[in-house]
Amino acid sequence: MTSHFTKEGTPKKGYRTEAKAKQAAQVSWVINGAELQTYRCDFCHLWHMGKPFSR
């Protein structure tokens, strides 16, 4: 399940386009080694990043 909020309860940073969100996710990978996915938020309709879902 995707979320508009962080685990701390604050709103996640929103990006206007999927491309901008993917670019930010790539930067996070290069700097922190964090694997993040992007998704369109049903709450604010912006794009967010989050950890991949475990199946």
N, C-alpha and C positions, 0 to 999 in steps of 0.2 A: 504494500500500500504506500502510495506517495503522500507527501505531506508538505504543507505550506510553512510549517514550523520546524525549528531545530529541536533536538532532544532537550535543550534548555528552555524551550517554550517561546523563543523569539522568532519573528518571521525570517524565513530564508531570503537571501539576496535574490531578486528577480531580474531576469534578462528579457529584453523585448523580443529577441529572436532566438531561434534554436541555434543558429550559427554562433552567436555571441556566447551562449551558455556552453556550447561545445568547446569554444576557444578557451573559456575560463577553466573548464574541466581539464583540458590539455595542459594548461599552465600549472594547475594543481598537481597533475601527474609528474611533470618535469621537476617542479620544485619540491613536492612532498612525497611523491611516489603513491599518491592517493588515486585509486581507481574509482571514478565517479561516473554516473550515468546522468543524462539530462532528461527532463520530462516537462510537459505542459501542465501547469497547476490548474485544477478545477476551481480553486478558491479565488485566485487573483488573475488567472489567465496569462500569467507571465511564465517564463521558463526558469526552472530551478535545477540544481545539481543535487545528487544524493548517492549514497552507496548503492551498489547493485543489489538487487533482490537475491536472497538465497532461496534455492528451491529444494 
